[in-house]
Amino acid sequence: MYLAINILGLIVFLAIGWLFSKNRKAINWKTVGIMIVINLILAWFLTGSAAGRAGVKAAADGFVWIVDVSAKGTVFALGDWYNVKNLNFICSALMPILMIVPLFDILTYIGFLPWIIKWIGRGLSYITGQPKFESFFAVEMMFLGNTEVLAVSGMQIRKMSKERNLTLAMMSMSCVTASILGSYILMMPGQYILTAVPINIMNALIATSMLNPVQVTPEEDTIEKVGNTDNGKKEPFFSFLGDSILGAGKLILIIIANVVAFVALAALIDKILGLFWKPLSLESILGVCMFPFSWLLGLPVHQAWDLAQNMGMKLVTNEFVVMGKVTGAIDHYPAHLKAVLTVFVTSFANFGTLGMIIGAFKGLANKEDNDYIAHNIGYLLLSGILVSLLSAAFVGLFVW
């Protein structure tokens, strides 16, 4: 019965994409169908086949190994503080970013990562029939992050139509950054974290091609190079590396500030709501809103309710808040609940990301395009939620 509900949920989530489409007649159903089949195969292979599970486990172990190596620097800098319980989140989840971000930046500097992104993007475009740049952009997000990819795509953004720029903004709600996966894996099941990454890419393309179908001519469909400076020359390596390390440090501070602020604000809202009615809380309100969608993922009512609370909290705060909340306890969850929760939270889809994307476009696009995106902010949020739901539904089909 629960499998049938999960299948129904997948159909409902796709129907939502059709229902809220800006131009239903322009939806390319052949392309959507191809991407759905690809996602079904990916979800089955990564979770239901021995080879896929072994590959994902090896990748997860690789990230854990990188995190363990990065811990040597943390221990050297913090000494005995490293094992203090109150600093566990900072030390274990965030400090590895100081090594992993520069590592990915070095791979970009030497040209290896852009080469991988380019060919995967072109291959994805050929298979799915999606525009080359949108496919390229989706793969870039997986490695570089949403605002970073927007920054290096500035020239392209200024050449594109406002409708295509809206597509990029919507897709930016659905990504994660490869350099931060090590932090996620320390808090949630690594096999589902890594499974969510390619599934999110396909669902970002599915959601945007339904919600915002845009016709792109061959002349418009061009790809800009990644990682060049304004004059086309690379800066000296150690200067580049220093900037990368400083950027990683700023990222850690931003994450800490957001987590502290959002957790505190959520607690304040709960206290205020409790003045009116003690059982009332932010989680309970958002849980009611998300419960129907949670139930459609194929869960018993009590598990669907718990999942809905975490879904709502993730959208208002961020994925780190939810991951920190369920760390440890999630190991004892039923397999299906563990999978759909992990996949759902593995994205940047939250209210805070909306501000980041709008801010990025203010510095990259002209006023007309930026105003158009700002007027469609509801579509950005809908796209991010829809991608997370679709990804959880696809993976949930094969994990019981």
Buried (B, 14 or more C-beta within 10 A) or exposed (E): EBEEBBBEBBEBBBEBBEEBBBEEEEBBEEBBEBBBEBBBEBBBBBBEEEEBBEBBEEBBEBBBEBBEEBBEEBBEEBEEEBEEEEBBBBBBBBBBBBBBBBBBBBBBBEEEBBEEBBEBBBEBBEEBBBBBBBBBBBBBBBBBBBBBBBBBBBBBBEEBBBBBBBBBBBBBBBBBBBBBBBBBBBBBBBBBBBBBBBBBBBBBBBBBBBBBBBEBEEEBBBBBEBBEEEEEEEEEEEEBBEEBBEBBEEBBEEBBEBBEEBBEEBEEBBEEBEEEEEEBBBBBBBBEEBBEBBBBBBBBEEBBBBBBBBBBBBBBBBBBBBBBBBBEEBEEBEEBBBBBBBBBBBBBBBEBBBEBBBEBBEEBBEEEBBEBBBEBBEBBBBBBBBBBBBBBBBBBBBBE
